[in-house]
Amino acid sequence: MLVAGACALSGCVGPGYVAVPPDIMQMDPADIRLPDARSQNLSRFVTPQFADEVRVIEDPYGLETAELFFAASESLIIAEDQPAALARAATLAMSQRVPMVAYSDDNRRDINALIGKLGVKRVLLVGRVSYLRTEGALTVMQDPGTDKGLGQLTAFQFDTRVVTSPEEMVQAIAEVDPSQHVQLKTQWRKLVRDPRAEVGALPAQPPRDGQMAPVVIATPATSVPAAANARAFGAELRVMPTGNPLDSKAAFAMVVGLDGGNLVALGPDFGGSNLLVNRIRQGWSE
């Protein structure tokens, strides 16, 4: 059963009016209409997988969101757990609609299990990743880390956005338009390059969300893999400064009306589903 609400309940204003725009955190609070925001939040058609539930997922390595947003995937990106490699992997994940995870020696088994669950046939390693799959038919490629390699993987040319601090990374992921082919690079950490690495294509996968993604919220503390997986799925990402939507009218507008479900919160700042639901139900007071 699909979930929808009627915009007419709050008297939405005119064609093109958006009650919760991407830049809502920069809006004057007086211009934010919470009844319209509620109507917009509830008027989304949401796939049954996400209906009637508020999920809070910390997911530091992207394993949970890869499985949540992708029932199957022929490709998986495994990135070194360092900022430059994660930014590169996020660029590829969003462009090609492929899930990504961050590698550590402690999660190798979990990554292998994910590969089996998703039916992955092709793995792209980004950065220094000591991953070696010894069983099953699996193609493993190494990203050379160059602009030329990015073109070989995707068949596109990319513009560059330089992210100047770790606190800006999740917002940068939220603002990427995959159709514009923008690669993210970190100013404070350089990507290890290996121009000699031979790489084939990382085929783009079809959109998964069917334009029925839930509302997905994040904070600057959300992991890069979790944020990128949501975007690769096709969801928009609403980034609030903290995990408490009662801290500002703009943040509350992002979630108003969603205490009954159709909401996925990514990262450690939200404090669990019950706390988030209670905060939404508490309501906003001027």
Contacts in CASP RR format, 6 or more apart in sequence:
PFRMAT RR
TARGET T0000
AUTHOR 0000-0000-0000
METHOD contacts of the structure
MODEL  1
MLVAGACALSGCVGPGYVAVPPDIMQMDPADIRLPDARSQNLSRFVTPQF
ADEVRVIEDPYGLETAELFFAASESLIIAEDQPAALARAATLAMSQRVPM
VAYSDDNRRDINALIGKLGVKRVLLVGRVSYLRTEGALTVMQDPGTDKGL
GQLTAFQFDTRVVTSPEEMVQAIAEVDPSQHVQLKTQWRKLVRDPRAEVG
ALPAQPPRDGQMAPVVIATPATSVPAAANARAFGAELRVMPTGNPLDSKA
AFAMVVGLDGGNLVALGPDFGGSNLLVNRIRQGWSE
1 48 0 8 1.000
1 51 0 8 1.000
2 45 0 8 1.000
2 46 0 8 1.000
2 47 0 8 1.000
2 48 0 8 1.000
2 51 0 8 1.000
2 212 0 8 1.000
3 44 0 8 1.000
3 45 0 8 1.000
3 46 0 8 1.000
3 51 0 8 1.000
3 52 0 8 1.000
3 262 0 8 1.000
4 42 0 8 1.000
4 43 0 8 1.000
4 44 0 8 1.000
4 45 0 8 1.000
5 39 0 8 1.000
5 42 0 8 1.000
5 43 0 8 1.000
6 39 0 8 1.000
6 43 0 8 1.000
7 39 0 8 1.000
7 40 0 8 1.000
7 43 0 8 1.000
9 39 0 8 1.000
10 33 0 8 1.000
10 35 0 8 1.000
10 36 0 8 1.000
10 38 0 8 1.000
10 39 0 8 1.000
11 35 0 8 1.000
11 36 0 8 1.000
11 39 0 8 1.000
12 19 0 8 1.000
12 36 0 8 1.000
12 39 0 8 1.000
12 40 0 8 1.000
13 36 0 8 1.000
17 36 0 8 1.000
18 40 0 8 1.000
19 32 0 8 1.000
19 33 0 8 1.000
19 36 0 8 1.000
19 37 0 8 1.000
19 39 0 8 1.000
19 40 0 8 1.000
19 253 0 8 1.000
20 37 0 8 1.000
20 40 0 8 1.000
20 41 0 8 1.000
20 238 0 8 1.000
20 253 0 8 1.000
20 254 0 8 1.000
21 27 0 8 1.000
22 174 0 8 1.000
22 175 0 8 1.000
22 236 0 8 1.000
24 32 0 8 1.000
24 238 0 8 1.000
24 250 0 8 1.000
24 253 0 8 1.000
24 254 0 8 1.000
25 239 0 8 1.000
25 240 0 8 1.000
25 241 0 8 1.000
25 248 0 8 1.000
25 250 0 8 1.000
25 251 0 8 1.000
27 250 0 8 1.000
29 248 0 8 1.000
29 249 0 8 1.000
29 250 0 8 1.000
32 249 0 8 1.000
32 250 0 8 1.000
32 253 0 8 1.000
34 249 0 8 1.000
34 252 0 8 1.000
34 253 0 8 1.000
34 256 0 8 1.000
34 284 0 8 1.000
37 253 0 8 1.000
37 254 0 8 1.000
37 256 0 8 1.000
38 256 0 8 1.000
38 257 0 8 1.000
41 215 0 8 1.000
41 254 0 8 1.000
41 255 0 8 1.000
41 256 0 8 1.000
41 257 0 8 1.000
41 258 0 8 1.000
41 262 0 8 1.000
42 257 0 8 1.000
42 258 0 8 1.000
42 262 0 8 1.000
44 212 0 8 1.000
44 214 0 8 1.000
44 215 0 8 1.000
44 262 0 8 1.000
45 211 0 8 1.000
45 212 0 8 1.000
46 212 0 8 1.000
46 213 0 8 1.000
46 214 0 8 1.000
46 262 0 8 1.000
47 209 0 8 1.000
47 210 0 8 1.000
47 212 0 8 1.000
47 213 0 8 1.000
47 214 0 8 1.000
50 213 0 8 1.000
50 214 0 8 1.000
50 261 0 8 1.000
50 262 0 8 1.000
50 264 0 8 1.000
51 261 0 8 1.000
51 262 0 8 1.000
52 260 0 8 1.000
52 261 0 8 1.000
52 262 0 8 1.000
53 260 0 8 1.000
53 261 0 8 1.000
53 262 0 8 1.000
54 258 0 8 1.000
54 259 0 8 1.000
54 260 0 8 1.000
54 261 0 8 1.000
54 263 0 8 1.000
54 264 0 8 1.000
54 265 0 8 1.000
54 273 0 8 1.000
54 276 0 8 1.000
54 277 0 8 1.000
55 68 0 8 1.000
55 263 0 8 1.000
55 264 0 8 1.000
55 265 0 8 1.000
55 273 0 8 1.000
56 265 0 8 1.000
56 267 0 8 1.000
56 270 0 8 1.000
56 271 0 8 1.000
56 272 0 8 1.000
56 273 0 8 1.000
56 276 0 8 1.000
57 64 0 8 1.000
57 65 0 8 1.000
57 68 0 8 1.000
57 226 0 8 1.000
57 264 0 8 1.000
57 265 0 8 1.000
57 266 0 8 1.000
57 267 0 8 1.000
58 64 0 8 1.000
58 266 0 8 1.000
58 267 0 8 1.000
58 268 0 8 1.000
59 65 0 8 1.000
59 223 0 8 1.000
59 225 0 8 1.000
59 226 0 8 1.000
59 266 0 8 1.000
59 267 0 8 1.000
60 102 0 8 1.000
60 223 0 8 1.000
60 225 0 8 1.000
60 226 0 8 1.000
60 268 0 8 1.000
61 81 0 8 1.000
61 101 0 8 1.000
61 102 0 8 1.000
61 103 0 8 1.000
61 104 0 8 1.000
61 107 0 8 1.000
61 110 0 8 1.000
61 223 0 8 1.000
61 225 0 8 1.000
62 99 0 8 1.000
62 100 0 8 1.000
62 101 0 8 1.000
62 102 0 8 1.000
62 223 0 8 1.000
62 225 0 8 1.000
62 226 0 8 1.000
62 229 0 8 1.000
63 101 0 8 1.000
63 107 0 8 1.000
63 110 0 8 1.000
63 111 0 8 1.000
63 114 0 8 1.000
64 226 0 8 1.000
65 99 0 8 1.000
65 225 0 8 1.000
65 226 0 8 1.000
65 229 0 8 1.000
65 230 0 8 1.000
65 266 0 8 1.000
66 73 0 8 1.000
66 76 0 8 1.000
66 99 0 8 1.000
66 100 0 8 1.000
66 101 0 8 1.000
66 114 0 8 1.000
66 118 0 8 1.000
66 225 0 8 1.000
66 229 0 8 1.000
67 114 0 8 1.000
67 117 0 8 1.000
67 118 0 8 1.000
68 229 0 8 1.000
68 264 0 8 1.000
69 99 0 8 1.000
69 208 0 8 1.000
69 229 0 8 1.000
69 230 0 8 1.000
69 232 0 8 1.000
69 233 0 8 1.000
69 235 0 8 1.000
70 99 0 8 1.000
70 118 0 8 1.000
70 208 0 8 1.000
70 229 0 8 1.000
70 232 0 8 1.000
70 233 0 8 1.000
71 118 0 8 1.000
72 118 0 8 1.000
72 119 0 8 1.000
73 98 0 8 1.000
73 99 0 8 1.000
73 118 0 8 1.000
73 119 0 8 1.000
73 120 0 8 1.000
73 205 0 8 1.000
74 119 0 8 1.000
74 120 0 8 1.000
74 121 0 8 1.000
74 122 0 8 1.000
74 203 0 8 1.000
74 205 0 8 1.000
75 96 0 8 1.000
75 98 0 8 1.000
75 120 0 8 1.000
75 121 0 8 1.000
75 122 0 8 1.000
75 123 0 8 1.000
75 124 0 8 1.000
75 202 0 8 1.000
75 203 0 8 1.000
75 205 0 8 1.000
76 98 0 8 1.000
76 99 0 8 1.000
76 100 0 8 1.000
76 101 0 8 1.000
76 114 0 8 1.000
76 115 0 8 1.000
76 118 0 8 1.000
76 120 0 8 1.000
76 122 0 8 1.000
76 123 0 8 1.000
76 124 0 8 1.000
77 89 0 8 1.000
77 92 0 8 1.000
77 93 0 8 1.000
77 98 0 8 1.000
77 99 0 8 1.000
77 100 0 8 1.000
77 101 0 8 1.000
77 123 0 8 1.000
77 124 0 8 1.000
77 126 0 8 1.000
77 202 0 8 1.000
78 89 0 8 1.000
78 100 0 8 1.000
78 101 0 8 1.000
78 102 0 8 1.000
78 103 0 8 1.000
78 111 0 8 1.000
78 123 0 8 1.000
78 124 0 8 1.000
78 125 0 8 1.000
78 126 0 8 1.000
78 129 0 8 1.000
78 131 0 8 1.000
79 85 0 8 1.000
79 86 0 8 1.000
79 88 0 8 1.000
79 89 0 8 1.000
79 100 0 8 1.000
79 101 0 8 1.000
79 102 0 8 1.000
79 103 0 8 1.000
79 125 0 8 1.000
79 126 0 8 1.000
79 127 0 8 1.000
79 129 0 8 1.000
79 225 0 8 1.000
80 86 0 8 1.000
80 102 0 8 1.000
80 103 0 8 1.000
80 126 0 8 1.000
80 127 0 8 1.000
80 128 0 8 1.000
80 129 0 8 1.000
80 192 0 8 1.000
81 102 0 8 1.000
81 103 0 8 1.000
81 104 0 8 1.000
82 127 0 8 1.000
82 189 0 8 1.000
83 166 0 8 1.000
83 169 0 8 1.000
83 186 0 8 1.000
83 188 0 8 1.000
83 189 0 8 1.000
83 224 0 8 1.000
84 185 0 8 1.000
84 186 0 8 1.000
84 189 0 8 1.000
84 190 0 8 1.000
84 191 0 8 1.000
84 192 0 8 1.000
85 126 0 8 1.000
85 127 0 8 1.000
85 128 0 8 1.000
85 191 0 8 1.000
85 192 0 8 1.000
86 102 0 8 1.000
86 169 0 8 1.000
86 224 0 8 1.000
86 225 0 8 1.000
87 163 0 8 1.000
87 169 0 8 1.000
87 184 0 8 1.000
87 185 0 8 1.000
87 186 0 8 1.000
87 191 0 8 1.000
87 224 0 8 1.000
88 126 0 8 1.000
88 127 0 8 1.000
88 143 0 8 1.000
88 145 0 8 1.000
88 183 0 8 1.000
88 184 0 8 1.000
88 185 0 8 1.000
88 191 0 8 1.000
89 100 0 8 1.000
89 102 0 8 1.000
89 126 0 8 1.000
89 224 0 8 1.000
89 225 0 8 1.000
89 228 0 8 1.000
90 100 0 8 1.000
90 173 0 8 1.000
90 184 0 8 1.000
90 224 0 8 1.000
90 225 0 8 1.000
90 227 0 8 1.000
90 228 0 8 1.000
90 231 0 8 1.000
91 150 0 8 1.000
91 158 0 8 1.000
91 176 0 8 1.000
91 182 0 8 1.000
91 183 0 8 1.000
91 184 0 8 1.000
92 98 0 8 1.000
92 100 0 8 1.000
92 124 0 8 1.000
92 126 0 8 1.000
92 143 0 8 1.000
92 150 0 8 1.000
92 153 0 8 1.000
92 154 0 8 1.000
92 202 0 8 1.000
93 99 0 8 1.000
93 100 0 8 1.000
93 228 0 8 1.000
93 229 0 8 1.000
93 231 0 8 1.000
93 232 0 8 1.000
94 173 0 8 1.000
94 176 0 8 1.000
94 178 0 8 1.000
94 228 0 8 1.000
94 231 0 8 1.000
94 232 0 8 1.000
95 154 0 8 1.000
95 156 0 8 1.000
95 158 0 8 1.000
95 178 0 8 1.000
95 181 0 8 1.000
95 204 0 8 1.000
96 153 0 8 1.000
96 154 0 8 1.000
96 202 0 8 1.000
96 203 0 8 1.000
96 204 0 8 1.000
96 205 0 8 1.000
96 232 0 8 1.000
97 178 0 8 1.000
97 204 0 8 1.000
97 205 0 8 1.000
97 206 0 8 1.000
97 207 0 8 1.000
97 208 0 8 1.000
97 232 0 8 1.000
97 233 0 8 1.000
97 234 0 8 1.000
98 124 0 8 1.000
98 202 0 8 1.000
98 204 0 8 1.000
98 205 0 8 1.000
98 232 0 8 1.000
99 118 0 8 1.000
99 229 0 8 1.000
99 232 0 8 1.000
100 225 0 8 1.000
100 228 0 8 1.000
100 229 0 8 1.000
100 232 0 8 1.000
101 107 0 8 1.000
101 111 0 8 1.000
101 114 0 8 1.000
101 225 0 8 1.000
102 223 0 8 1.000
102 224 0 8 1.000
102 225 0 8 1.000
103 111 0 8 1.000
103 129 0 8 1.000
103 130 0 8 1.000
103 131 0 8 1.000
105 130 0 8 1.000
108 131 0 8 1.000
111 131 0 8 1.000
112 133 0 8 1.000
114 120 0 8 1.000
115 123 0 8 1.000
115 133 0 8 1.000
115 138 0 8 1.000
120 138 0 8 1.000
121 137 0 8 1.000
121 138 0 8 1.000
121 139 0 8 1.000
122 138 0 8 1.000
122 139 0 8 1.000
122 141 0 8 1.000
122 202 0 8 1.000
123 131 0 8 1.000
123 133 0 8 1.000
123 138 0 8 1.000
123 139 0 8 1.000
123 140 0 8 1.000
123 141 0 8 1.000
124 141 0 8 1.000
124 142 0 8 1.000
124 143 0 8 1.000
124 153 0 8 1.000
124 199 0 8 1.000
124 202 0 8 1.000
125 131 0 8 1.000
125 140 0 8 1.000
125 141 0 8 1.000
125 142 0 8 1.000
125 143 0 8 1.000
126 143 0 8 1.000
126 145 0 8 1.000
127 143 0 8 1.000
127 145 0 8 1.000
127 191 0 8 1.000
127 192 0 8 1.000
128 192 0 8 1.000
131 140 0 8 1.000
132 140 0 8 1.000
133 140 0 8 1.000
141 199 0 8 1.000
141 200 0 8 1.000
141 202 0 8 1.000
142 194 0 8 1.000
142 197 0 8 1.000
142 199 0 8 1.000
143 149 0 8 1.000
143 153 0 8 1.000
143 197 0 8 1.000
143 199 0 8 1.000
144 193 0 8 1.000
144 194 0 8 1.000
144 195 0 8 1.000
144 196 0 8 1.000
144 197 0 8 1.000
144 199 0 8 1.000
145 191 0 8 1.000
145 192 0 8 1.000
145 193 0 8 1.000
145 194 0 8 1.000
145 197 0 8 1.000
146 193 0 8 1.000
146 195 0 8 1.000
147 158 0 8 1.000
148 195 0 8 1.000
149 199 0 8 1.000
150 156 0 8 1.000
150 158 0 8 1.000
150 183 0 8 1.000
151 157 0 8 1.000
151 158 0 8 1.000
152 199 0 8 1.000
152 200 0 8 1.000
152 201 0 8 1.000
153 199 0 8 1.000
153 200 0 8 1.000
153 201 0 8 1.000
153 202 0 8 1.000
154 181 0 8 1.000
154 201 0 8 1.000
154 202 0 8 1.000
154 204 0 8 1.000
155 201 0 8 1.000
156 181 0 8 1.000
157 181 0 8 1.000
158 181 0 8 1.000
158 182 0 8 1.000
158 183 0 8 1.000
159 180 0 8 1.000
159 181 0 8 1.000
159 182 0 8 1.000
159 183 0 8 1.000
160 182 0 8 1.000
160 183 0 8 1.000
160 185 0 8 1.000
161 172 0 8 1.000
161 176 0 8 1.000
161 182 0 8 1.000
161 183 0 8 1.000
161 184 0 8 1.000
161 185 0 8 1.000
162 185 0 8 1.000
162 186 0 8 1.000
162 187 0 8 1.000
163 169 0 8 1.000
163 172 0 8 1.000
163 184 0 8 1.000
163 185 0 8 1.000
163 186 0 8 1.000
163 187 0 8 1.000
164 187 0 8 1.000
164 188 0 8 1.000
165 187 0 8 1.000
165 188 0 8 1.000
166 188 0 8 1.000
166 220 0 8 1.000
167 220 0 8 1.000
168 220 0 8 1.000
169 184 0 8 1.000
169 186 0 8 1.000
169 220 0 8 1.000
169 224 0 8 1.000
169 227 0 8 1.000
170 218 0 8 1.000
170 219 0 8 1.000
170 220 0 8 1.000
170 221 0 8 1.000
170 222 0 8 1.000
170 224 0 8 1.000
170 227 0 8 1.000
170 237 0 8 1.000
170 239 0 8 1.000
171 220 0 8 1.000
171 239 0 8 1.000
172 184 0 8 1.000
173 184 0 8 1.000
173 224 0 8 1.000
173 227 0 8 1.000
173 228 0 8 1.000
173 231 0 8 1.000
173 237 0 8 1.000
174 218 0 8 1.000
174 227 0 8 1.000
174 231 0 8 1.000
174 236 0 8 1.000
174 237 0 8 1.000
174 238 0 8 1.000
174 239 0 8 1.000
176 182 0 8 1.000
176 184 0 8 1.000
176 231 0 8 1.000
178 231 0 8 1.000
185 191 0 8 1.000
207 234 0 8 1.000
208 232 0 8 1.000
208 233 0 8 1.000
208 234 0 8 1.000
209 233 0 8 1.000
209 234 0 8 1.000
209 235 0 8 1.000
213 233 0 8 1.000
213 234 0 8 1.000
213 235 0 8 1.000
213 236 0 8 1.000
214 235 0 8 1.000
214 261 0 8 1.000
214 262 0 8 1.000
214 263 0 8 1.000
214 264 0 8 1.000
215 238 0 8 1.000
215 254 0 8 1.000
215 255 0 8 1.000
215 258 0 8 1.000
215 262 0 8 1.000
215 263 0 8 1.000
215 264 0 8 1.000
216 230 0 8 1.000
216 235 0 8 1.000
216 236 0 8 1.000
216 237 0 8 1.000
216 238 0 8 1.000
216 263 0 8 1.000
216 264 0 8 1.000
216 265 0 8 1.000
216 266 0 8 1.000
217 237 0 8 1.000
217 238 0 8 1.000
217 239 0 8 1.000
217 240 0 8 1.000
217 245 0 8 1.000
217 254 0 8 1.000
217 255 0 8 1.000
217 263 0 8 1.000
217 264 0 8 1.000
217 265 0 8 1.000
217 266 0 8 1.000
217 270 0 8 1.000
218 226 0 8 1.000
218 227 0 8 1.000
218 230 0 8 1.000
218 237 0 8 1.000
218 238 0 8 1.000
218 239 0 8 1.000
218 240 0 8 1.000
218 265 0 8 1.000
218 266 0 8 1.000
218 267 0 8 1.000
219 239 0 8 1.000
219 240 0 8 1.000
219 241 0 8 1.000
219 242 0 8 1.000
219 243 0 8 1.000
219 267 0 8 1.000
219 269 0 8 1.000
219 270 0 8 1.000
220 239 0 8 1.000
220 241 0 8 1.000
221 267 0 8 1.000
221 268 0 8 1.000
221 269 0 8 1.000
222 239 0 8 1.000
222 266 0 8 1.000
222 267 0 8 1.000
222 269 0 8 1.000
223 266 0 8 1.000
223 267 0 8 1.000
226 266 0 8 1.000
226 267 0 8 1.000
227 237 0 8 1.000
227 266 0 8 1.000
230 237 0 8 1.000
230 264 0 8 1.000
230 266 0 8 1.000
231 237 0 8 1.000
235 264 0 8 1.000
238 254 0 8 1.000
240 247 0 8 1.000
240 248 0 8 1.000
240 250 0 8 1.000
240 251 0 8 1.000
240 254 0 8 1.000
241 247 0 8 1.000
241 248 0 8 1.000
241 251 0 8 1.000
242 251 0 8 1.000
242 269 0 8 1.000
243 251 0 8 1.000
243 265 0 8 1.000
243 269 0 8 1.000
243 270 0 8 1.000
243 271 0 8 1.000
243 276 0 8 1.000
244 251 0 8 1.000
244 269 0 8 1.000
244 279 0 8 1.000
245 251 0 8 1.000
245 252 0 8 1.000
245 254 0 8 1.000
245 255 0 8 1.000
245 276 0 8 1.000
245 279 0 8 1.000
245 280 0 8 1.000
246 252 0 8 1.000
246 279 0 8 1.000
246 282 0 8 1.000
246 283 0 8 1.000
246 284 0 8 1.000
249 284 0 8 1.000
249 286 0 8 1.000
252 280 0 8 1.000
252 283 0 8 1.000
252 284 0 8 1.000
255 263 0 8 1.000
255 276 0 8 1.000
255 280 0 8 1.000
256 280 0 8 1.000
256 283 0 8 1.000
256 284 0 8 1.000
257 280 0 8 1.000
258 280 0 8 1.000
259 277 0 8 1.000
259 280 0 8 1.000
259 281 0 8 1.000
260 277 0 8 1.000
263 276 0 8 1.000
265 272 0 8 1.000
265 273 0 8 1.000
265 276 0 8 1.000
270 276 0 8 1.000
END
